[in-house]
């Protein structure tokens, strides 16, 4: 009876991990008695794990990653110029703490988006906030926010995100408003947070897409100068696997 009351109190205090672990411990045969300090440690560990898992679930939900990529599942068997040692180094997420960026370039189908999501997933697991957006859709969001008066609030929210993923960057020439919005976004984030960018174009070709020399220089300077650059090559993985009659593996 006393144990059930204790569990009810733990649940009432929102210590669900500890309550579950205590109920589980009560239901198991006792080969030997645990010292009070050991039992308390077991319950505290269970609560800590429960809360960490809930935070991770929340971060992943907020991130809205396009693909469920994981560093551990990356396939290094494809010939595309991807270095396992580089990816393992980036998986440490030291680049996030140093407010550095990652730029993934290469032709369509070589796994840029998957790798970006895998790195973003690892950042979530390391406790960092992440938001994924296709670049065109983010520019639409910024334009809508400008129109309805919520632009400053949206910029503040995006500035607080530790890792912003911009997928399919520089697919089409930017208009004046899009250039301005992108510049303001990157200006607010410069030096305080990180980017993961995927693009079919090498950064030296971005200026033509941004389409205005001064703004293009400002945008590229804020993105490229402190970036880890991964240049992928080769044929589309989807095409290669389709020719073999196989379902594509994790890129």
Secondary structure, 3 states (H helix, E strand, C coil): CHHHHHHHHHHHCCCHHHHHHHHHHHHCCCCCCCCHHHHHHHHHHHHHHHHHHHHHHHHHHHHCCCCCCCHHHCCCCCCCCCCHHHHHHHCCCHHHHCCCEEEEECCCCCCHHHHHHHHHHHHHHCCCCEEEEEHHHHHHHHHHHHHHCCHHHHHHHHHHCCEEEEECCCCCCCCHHHHHHHHHHHHHHCCCCEEEEEECCCHHHHHHHHCCHHHHHHHHHHHHCCEEEEECCCCCHHHHHHHHCCCCCCC
